[in-house]
Amino acid sequence: MEATWNHATVLLNEAVDALFNDGPQAFAGAEDGTYVDATFGRGGHSRLLLSRLSPQGRLIAFDKDPQAVAHAQSIADPRFSIRHQGFAQLSELPPASVSGLLMDIGVSSPQIDDPQRGFSFRFDGPLDMRMDTTRGQSVAQWLATAELSQITEVIREYGEERYAGPIAKAIAARRQERGPISTTGELAQLVADTVKTREPGQNPATRTFQAFRIFINAELEELQQALEASLHVLQPGGRLVVISFHSLEDRIVKQFITTHSREVYDRRTPFAAPRPLKLRSLGRIRPGSAEVAANPRARSAIMRVAQRTDA
Ligand SMILES: C[S@@+](CC[C@H](N)C(=O)[O-])C[C@H]1O[C@@H](n2cnc3c(N)ncnc32)[C@H](O)[C@@H]1O
């Protein structure tokens, strides 16, 4: 059953070129390097990367999701290995050992399209939303005991939802009256009953589902940790390529790259040299209209590329 849900890889050639190329050509020695695909998913980027590596090259992949890891086991290639870990664990790789690091963050299509994973308001299923189903709490378990103030804050911060207060109150009231919410269908209906107006074409529950998913998977915290870890594991000249799908993630990536690619002078010692730059921004890329037409999920993607300096 699960095999019927595929993932259409976003910015496939663009991401692999960004890891490998200087202009149209691969840079010298690119194919012998060690690369990290921090978000294996269904391996679209990983497979193309592997096809470009020499026998000396290596690809280390990460994914939190046991189903993604099970798919990765089908790649029988001695240059490839998969780790069932969150990408914040990147920090465990040896310092300056990585030629290129790719993060294609967010959810995969198989996660969204499988009702049993509980990510989507379009299907009824258990209200889970964990990427790593082997640990942690599901959204239903968290909502069963969470404080009203925490539920409100999560919906407001991670969903940027102006009706966070009324939605959180409705969740708490329903919990008192009839017990906790346990399915995606119940949550979607409760939000639709609470939020009467919405942007055209948007389901009223979109922002609440996004908020709970980001919270339960600690997505923004792990992204920040992985970005910090990239500075330790990338070798001088190594590339950082991050594809994100909403503004909260992209803001973190953009700020991180800007912070580390700007000269900072210490005002207390005005004649001292500026703090050395750790990154050089190589720009950002959006999917073209043909890719968006073929894969509407690519619509909101933004890819940012930076290069580790030798500081
Ligand atoms: C958009 S998909 C990646 C798709 C992949 N590039 C492909 O072409 O098939 C994102 C994947 O990242 C994984 N993921 C999200 N956050 C993660 C984290 N903090 N650590 C490890 N994996 C994560 C998800 O489980 C999902 O499989």
The ligand as an SDF file (V2000), in Angstrom:
LIG
                    3D

 27 29  0  0  0  0  0  0  0  0999 V2000
   10.7790   16.9700    1.6110 C   0  0  0  0  0  0  0  0  0  0  0  0
   11.2160   15.3960    2.1900 S   0  0  0  0  0  0  0  0  0  0  0  0
   12.7470   15.0550    1.3920 C   0  0  0  0  0  0  0  0  0  0  0  0
   12.5930   14.4680    0.0280 C   0  0  0  0  0  0  0  0  0  0  0  0
   13.8610   14.0050   -0.6280 C   0  0  0  0  0  0  0  0  0  0  0  0
   14.7690   15.0870   -0.9200 N   0  0  0  0  0  0  0  0  0  0  0  0
   13.5410   13.2260   -1.8900 C   0  0  0  0  0  0  0  0  0  0  0  0
   13.9400   13.6740   -2.9810 O   0  0  0  0  0  0  0  0  0  0  0  0
   12.9100   12.1750   -1.7990 O   0  0  0  0  0  0  0  0  0  0  0  0
   11.7210   15.7260    3.8220 C   0  0  0  0  0  0  0  0  0  0  0  0
   12.1980   14.5220    4.6050 C   0  0  0  0  0  0  0  0  0  0  0  0
   12.9540   15.0320    5.6980 O   0  0  0  0  0  0  0  0  0  0  0  0
   12.6680   14.2840    6.8470 C   0  0  0  0  0  0  0  0  0  0  0  0
   12.9370   15.1530    7.9920 N   0  0  0  0  0  0  0  0  0  0  0  0
   12.2590   16.2690    8.3430 C   0  0  0  0  0  0  0  0  0  0  0  0
   12.8050   16.8150    9.4460 N   0  0  0  0  0  0  0  0  0  0  0  0
   13.8620   16.0390    9.7700 C   0  0  0  0  0  0  0  0  0  0  0  0
   14.8390   16.1020   10.8030 C   0  0  0  0  0  0  0  0  0  0  0  0
   14.8210   17.0530   11.7400 N   0  0  0  0  0  0  0  0  0  0  0  0
   15.7900   15.1540   10.8190 N   0  0  0  0  0  0  0  0  0  0  0  0
   15.8130   14.1600    9.8760 C   0  0  0  0  0  0  0  0  0  0  0  0
   14.9100   14.0500    8.8930 N   0  0  0  0  0  0  0  0  0  0  0  0
   13.9520   14.9830    8.8390 C   0  0  0  0  0  0  0  0  0  0  0  0
   11.2320   13.8740    6.7070 C   0  0  0  0  0  0  0  0  0  0  0  0
   10.9780   12.7100    7.4550 O   0  0  0  0  0  0  0  0  0  0  0  0
   11.1140   13.6630    5.1990 C   0  0  0  0  0  0  0  0  0  0  0  0
   11.3210   12.3120    4.8730 O   0  0  0  0  0  0  0  0  0  0  0  0
  1  2  1  0
  2  3  1  0
  2 10  1  0
  3  4  1  0
  4  5  1  0
  5  6  1  0
  5  7  1  0
  7  8  2  0
  7  9  1  0
 10 11  1  0
 11 12  1  0
 11 26  1  0
 12 13  1  0
 13 14  1  0
 13 24  1  0
 14 15  1  0
 14 23  1  0
 15 16  2  0
 16 17  1  0
 17 18  1  0
 17 23  2  0
 18 19  1  0
 18 20  2  0
 20 21  1  0
 21 22  2  0
 22 23  1  0
 24 25  1  0
 24 26  1  0
 26 27  1  0
M  CHG  2   2   1   9  -1
M  END
$$$$
